[in-house]
Amino acid sequence: MVEEKGIKDALDLYVESLEEEQKSNKLIENNNKTGKNIEIDEEVTTGLEKVRKILKKTIELICVGENVKINADPNELKLSVYGGDLGIAIGKDGKNMQAIEYIINLICKRKKLVNGTIIIDIKDYRRNRMKKIKKEAREMAKKVVREGKEIALQPMCAYERKIVHNILSEFEGVNTKSKYEEPNRRIVIYPVKKSK
Amino acid sequence: MKELLEYMVKELVDSPESVEITEEEEDDKTVIFKLKVAESDLGKVIGKKGRTANALRVVMRAASAKRGKSSIVKIMD
């Protein structure tokens, strides 16, 4: 079952990436005529490099004496932090990491370093949590369809909720809504009665 | 720890030269940071509904936990 889902996901991703590639190829063609394409990329890369340095210093100051390494991904505007004992920089349910991300994005906006929101991940915490959340959401959606009763998921941040709403919008037989207030805001999955 | 607060705040405000932080030891474990910024920068360190101030406190709490301490950040006006 899990494998099947994995293969289906991989296929979906592949098709998506093909479509994206076609789009971006067209963009590159268009941009090459105007000669703008390369410039934009460099701007993002140098801006992100500045943010990377600020984040590195911040994390080193929080986790004194720990080794800190940060990889920058200009495509996703993502900074991935690796190194020694960085647990405290993640915090319970990623709370400290979210605070760091919020401050870094404020600095980034104020100094106009990068256009868009920077995503920070520490020791793949966010990536692993996202994987878990997606898996759980699909399982719960199946349960909702099977049992015909609504189910509330665990509290999630805005970004995580957005992704869950997205993946479940393609899931037949369920409807999703966010309920309750931050920091307990969570998604409730409702069954949809088949009409006609 | 003071260095961390100073670093973040100075990156956030328009007048970093006006940033002043005093550190007081409440007891063995608790440190109080009193933060002063230019009046025009107060909004920047507090943020909408105090979101920035809260985020700064969360990060400072993390840093102090790493050092086996707790910290209080007071924004002076």
Interface residues (C-beta under 8 A of the other chain):
Chain A: I54 K57 T58 L61 I62 C63 V64 I88 A89 G91 K95 N96 A99 I100 Y102 I103 L106 I107 R110 K111
Chain B: E3 L4 Y7 M8 E11 L12 K44 G47 R51 T52 N54 A55 L56 V58 V59 R61 A62 A63 A65 K66 R67
